Amino acid sequence: MQATGTTTRQYRTKSQKLQILNELNSGGMTISNLARKLGIHPVTIHKWKREMSQETKKESIDVTEILLELEKIKQENNHLKKAVGNMAIDNEILKAINEVLKKNQQSEKLKPQKK
């Protein structure tokens, strides 16, 4: 007995699926005709079409979210730059005060003590 209608499953890469969908859009063919030509089921092409449109929507949403996140990061970066600048100024002031205090302590040690 011979097996009839047995075919091996073909796996298509994302680029192959996109190429087939582009052929569908540009060729003016129906999904049924294209599926028959390629030897795949029309439901498979419908599924690929739906998956690709969902991926496109996700990518466009991601871009908007990334831009919002970028703006927040820029604002936080500016805030941190100001904070670091203020801390650097405070640090310089404290160093200057420390030097003055050290000089005062040294001058007090050198003064003769009255008895």
DRENPA-3360 file (N, C-alpha, C; in nm, 2 decimals, always signed):
BEGIN
1 = MQATGTTT = +0.08/-0.12/+0.00/+0.00/+0.00/+0.00/+0.09/+0.13/+0.00 ~ +0.05/+0.22/-0.08/+0.13/+0.34/-0.09/+0.06/+0.45/-0.02 ~ +0.14/+0.54/+0.05/+0.08/+0.65/+0.12/+0.04/+0.76/+0.02 ~ -0.08/+0.81/+0.03/-0.12/+0.91/-0.06/-0.13/+1.05/+0.01 ~ -0.08/+1.15/-0.05/-0.09/+1.29/+0.00/+0.00/+1.32/+0.12 ~ +0.10/+1.24/+0.14/+0.19/+1.27/+0.25/+0.29/+1.37/+0.21 ~ +0.30/+1.48/+0.28/+0.40/+1.58/+0.25/+0.48/+1.61/+0.38 ~ +0.60/+1.65/+0.36/+0.68/+1.69/+0.48/+0.65/+1.84/+0.51;
9 = RQYRTKSQ = +0.65/+1.87/+0.64/+0.62/+2.00/+0.68/+0.74/+2.09/+0.65 ~ +0.70/+2.21/+0.59/+0.80/+2.31/+0.56/+0.80/+2.42/+0.66 ~ +0.91/+2.46/+0.71/+0.91/+2.57/+0.80/+0.97/+2.69/+0.73 ~ +0.91/+2.80/+0.74/+0.95/+2.92/+0.67/+1.01/+3.02/+0.77 ~ +1.11/+3.09/+0.73/+1.17/+3.19/+0.82/+1.08/+3.32/+0.81 ~ +1.11/+3.41/+0.90/+1.03/+3.54/+0.90/+1.05/+3.61/+0.77 ~ +1.17/+3.61/+0.72/+1.20/+3.68/+0.59/+1.12/+3.62/+0.47 ~ +1.11/+3.48/+0.48/+1.04/+3.42/+0.37/+0.89/+3.45/+0.38;
17 = KLQILNEL = +0.84/+3.45/+0.50/+0.70/+3.49/+0.52/+0.67/+3.63/+0.47 ~ +0.76/+3.72/+0.51/+0.74/+3.86/+0.46/+0.75/+3.87/+0.31 ~ +0.83/+3.79/+0.25/+0.84/+3.79/+0.10/+0.71/+3.74/+0.04 ~ +0.66/+3.64/+0.10/+0.53/+3.58/+0.05/+0.42/+3.69/+0.06 ~ +0.41/+3.75/+0.18/+0.31/+3.86/+0.20/+0.33/+3.97/+0.11 ~ +0.45/+4.01/+0.08/+0.48/+4.12/-0.01/+0.43/+4.08/-0.15 ~ +0.46/+3.95/-0.19/+0.41/+3.90/-0.32/+0.26/+3.91/-0.32 ~ +0.19/+3.88/-0.21/+0.05/+3.89/-0.21/+0.00/+4.03/-0.23;
25 = NSGGMTIS = +0.06/+4.13/-0.16/+0.02/+4.27/-0.17/+0.05/+4.33/-0.31 ~ +0.17/+4.29/-0.37/+0.20/+4.36/-0.49/+0.16/+4.28/-0.61 ~ +0.13/+4.15/-0.60/+0.10/+4.07/-0.72/-0.05/+4.08/-0.76 ~ -0.13/+4.13/-0.68/-0.27/+4.13/-0.71/-0.34/+3.99/-0.71 ~ -0.27/+3.90/-0.65/-0.32/+3.76/-0.64/-0.41/+3.75/-0.52 ~ -0.50/+3.65/-0.52/-0.58/+3.63/-0.40/-0.50/+3.53/-0.31 ~ -0.54/+3.53/-0.19/-0.47/+3.44/-0.09/-0.48/+3.29/-0.14 ~ -0.60/+3.26/-0.19/-0.62/+3.12/-0.23/-0.52/+3.08/-0.35;
33 = NLARKLGI = -0.51/+3.17/-0.45/-0.43/+3.15/-0.56/-0.28/+3.14/-0.52 ~ -0.24/+3.23/-0.43/-0.10/+3.23/-0.39/-0.07/+3.10/-0.31 ~ -0.16/+3.06/-0.22/-0.14/+2.94/-0.14/-0.13/+2.82/-0.23 ~ -0.22/+2.81/-0.33/-0.21/+2.70/-0.42/-0.08/+2.70/-0.50 ~ -0.03/+2.82/-0.54/+0.09/+2.83/-0.61/+0.21/+2.78/-0.53 ~ +0.21/+2.81/-0.40/+0.32/+2.78/-0.31/+0.30/+2.64/-0.24 ~ +0.18/+2.58/-0.25/+0.15/+2.45/-0.19/+0.13/+2.46/-0.04 ~ +0.08/+2.57/+0.01/+0.05/+2.58/+0.15/-0.10/+2.61/+0.17;
41 = HPVTIHKW = -0.15/+2.59/+0.29/-0.29/+2.62/+0.31/-0.32/+2.77/+0.32 ~ -0.43/+2.82/+0.27/-0.47/+2.96/+0.28/-0.47/+3.01/+0.42 ~ -0.52/+2.93/+0.51/-0.53/+2.97/+0.65/-0.39/+3.01/+0.71 ~ -0.29/+2.94/+0.66/-0.15/+2.97/+0.70/-0.11/+3.11/+0.66 ~ -0.15/+3.15/+0.54/-0.12/+3.29/+0.49/-0.19/+3.39/+0.57 ~ -0.32/+3.36/+0.60/-0.40/+3.45/+0.69/-0.33/+3.47/+0.82 ~ -0.28/+3.36/+0.88/-0.22/+3.36/+1.01/-0.09/+3.44/+1.00 ~ -0.01/+3.43/+0.90/+0.11/+3.51/+0.89/+0.08/+3.65/+0.88;
49 = KREMSQET = -0.02/+3.68/+0.80/-0.07/+3.82/+0.78/-0.11/+3.89/+0.91 ~ -0.18/+3.81/+0.99/-0.23/+3.86/+1.12/-0.11/+3.88/+1.22 ~ -0.02/+3.78/+1.22/+0.10/+3.79/+1.31/+0.19/+3.91/+1.27 ~ +0.21/+3.93/+1.14/+0.29/+4.04/+1.10/+0.23/+4.18/+1.13 ~ +0.10/+4.19/+1.12/+0.03/+4.32/+1.15/+0.04/+4.34/+1.30 ~ +0.03/+4.24/+1.38/+0.04/+4.25/+1.53/+0.18/+4.30/+1.57 ~ +0.28/+4.24/+1.50/+0.42/+4.28/+1.53/+0.45/+4.42/+1.49 ~ +0.39/+4.47/+1.38/+0.41/+4.61/+1.34/+0.35/+4.70/+1.45;
57 = KKESIDVT = +0.23/+4.66/+1.50/+0.16/+4.75/+1.60/+0.25/+4.75/+1.73 ~ +0.31/+4.64/+1.77/+0.39/+4.63/+1.89/+0.51/+4.72/+1.87 ~ +0.57/+4.72/+1.75/+0.69/+4.80/+1.72/+0.66/+4.95/+1.73 ~ +0.55/+4.99/+1.68/+0.51/+5.13/+1.68/+0.49/+5.18/+1.82 ~ +0.43/+5.09/+1.90/+0.40/+5.13/+2.04/+0.53/+5.14/+2.12 ~ +0.62/+5.05/+2.09/+0.75/+5.05/+2.16/+0.83/+5.18/+2.13 ~ +0.82/+5.23/+2.01/+0.89/+5.35/+1.97/+0.84/+5.47/+2.06 ~ +0.71/+5.47/+2.07/+0.65/+5.58/+2.15/+0.69/+5.57/+2.30;
65 = EILLELEK = +0.69/+5.45/+2.35/+0.73/+5.42/+2.49/+0.88/+5.46/+2.51 ~ +0.96/+5.43/+2.41/+1.10/+5.46/+2.42/+1.13/+5.61/+2.42 ~ +1.05/+5.68/+2.33/+1.07/+5.82/+2.33/+1.03/+5.89/+2.46 ~ +0.92/+5.84/+2.52/+0.88/+5.89/+2.66/+0.98/+5.86/+2.76 ~ +1.04/+5.74/+2.76/+1.14/+5.70/+2.85/+1.27/+5.79/+2.83 ~ +1.30/+5.81/+2.71/+1.42/+5.90/+2.68/+1.40/+6.04/+2.74 ~ +1.28/+6.09/+2.72/+1.26/+6.23/+2.77/+1.27/+6.23/+2.93 ~ +1.22/+6.13/+2.99/+1.23/+6.12/+3.14/+1.37/+6.11/+3.18;
73 = IKQENNHL = +1.45/+6.03/+3.11/+1.59/+6.01/+3.14/+1.67/+6.14/+3.12 ~ +1.64/+6.22/+3.02/+1.70/+6.34/+2.99/+1.67/+6.44/+3.11 ~ +1.55/+6.45/+3.15/+1.51/+6.53/+3.27/+1.59/+6.49/+3.39 ~ +1.59/+6.36/+3.42/+1.66/+6.31/+3.54/+1.81/+6.34/+3.53 ~ +1.87/+6.33/+3.41/+2.01/+6.36/+3.39/+2.04/+6.50/+3.42 ~ +1.96/+6.59/+3.37/+1.98/+6.74/+3.40/+1.97/+6.77/+3.55 ~ +1.87/+6.70/+3.61/+1.86/+6.72/+3.76/+1.98/+6.67/+3.83 ~ +2.03/+6.55/+3.79/+2.15/+6.50/+3.85/+2.28/+6.59/+3.83;
81 = KKAVGNMA = +2.29/+6.64/+3.71/+2.40/+6.73/+3.68/+2.40/+6.85/+3.77 ~ +2.28/+6.91/+3.79/+2.27/+7.02/+3.88/+2.31/+6.98/+4.02 ~ +2.26/+6.87/+4.07/+2.29/+6.82/+4.20/+2.44/+6.80/+4.22 ~ +2.51/+6.74/+4.12/+2.65/+6.71/+4.12/+2.73/+6.85/+4.13 ~ +2.68/+6.94/+4.05/+2.74/+7.07/+4.05/+2.73/+7.14/+4.18 ~ +2.62/+7.13/+4.24/+2.60/+7.19/+4.38/+2.69/+7.12/+4.48 ~ +2.70/+6.99/+4.47/+2.78/+6.91/+4.56/+2.93/+6.95/+4.55 ~ +2.97/+6.97/+4.42/+3.11/+7.01/+4.40/+3.14/+7.15/+4.46;
89 = IDNEILKA = +3.05/+7.24/+4.45/+3.06/+7.37/+4.51/+3.07/+7.36/+4.66 ~ +2.98/+7.28/+4.72/+2.98/+7.26/+4.86/+3.11/+7.19/+4.91 ~ +3.16/+7.10/+4.83/+3.29/+7.04/+4.87/+3.40/+7.14/+4.87 ~ +3.41/+7.22/+4.77/+3.51/+7.33/+4.76/+3.50/+7.42/+4.88 ~ +3.38/+7.46/+4.92/+3.36/+7.55/+5.04/+3.41/+7.48/+5.16 ~ +3.38/+7.35/+5.18/+3.42/+7.28/+5.30/+3.57/+7.26/+5.30 ~ +3.63/+7.24/+5.19/+3.78/+7.23/+5.19/+3.84/+7.37/+5.23 ~ +3.79/+7.48/+5.18/+3.84/+7.61/+5.22/+3.82/+7.63/+5.37;
97 = INEVLKKN = +3.71/+7.60/+5.42/+3.68/+7.62/+5.57/+3.78/+7.53/+5.65 ~ +3.80/+7.41/+5.60/+3.89/+7.32/+5.67/+4.03/+7.37/+5.67 ~ +4.08/+7.43/+5.57/+4.21/+7.49/+5.56/+4.22/+7.61/+5.66 ~ +4.12/+7.69/+5.66/+4.12/+7.81/+5.75/+4.12/+7.76/+5.90 ~ +4.04/+7.66/+5.93/+4.04/+7.61/+6.07/+4.18/+7.55/+6.11 ~ +4.24/+7.48/+6.01/+4.38/+7.42/+6.04/+4.48/+7.53/+6.07 ~ +4.47/+7.64/+5.99/+4.56/+7.75/+6.01/+4.54/+7.82/+6.15 ~ +4.41/+7.83/+6.19/+4.38/+7.89/+6.32/+4.43/+7.80/+6.43;
105 = QQSEKLKP = +4.42/+7.67/+6.42/+4.47/+7.58/+6.52/+4.62/+7.59/+6.53 ~ +4.69/+7.59/+6.42/+4.83/+7.60/+6.42/+4.88/+7.73/+6.48 ~ +4.81/+7.84/+6.45/+4.85/+7.97/+6.50/+4.82/+7.98/+6.65 ~ +4.72/+7.91/+6.70/+4.70/+7.90/+6.85/+4.80/+7.82/+6.92 ~ +4.85/+7.72/+6.86/+4.96/+7.64/+6.92/+5.09/+7.72/+6.93 ~ +5.11/+7.81/+6.83/+5.24/+7.89/+6.82/+5.23/+8.01/+6.92 ~ +5.12/+8.05/+6.96/+5.11/+8.17/+7.05/+5.16/+8.13/+7.19 ~ +5.24/+8.22/+7.25/+5.29/+8.19/+7.38/+5.17/+8.20/+7.48;
113 = QKK = +5.16/+8.10/+7.57/+5.06/+8.10/+7.67/+5.09/+8.19/+7.78 ~ +5.00/+8.27/+7.83/+5.02/+8.35/+7.95/+4.99/+8.27/+8.08 ~ +5.08/+8.30/+8.17/+5.07/+8.23/+8.30/+5.04/+8.32/+8.41;
% end
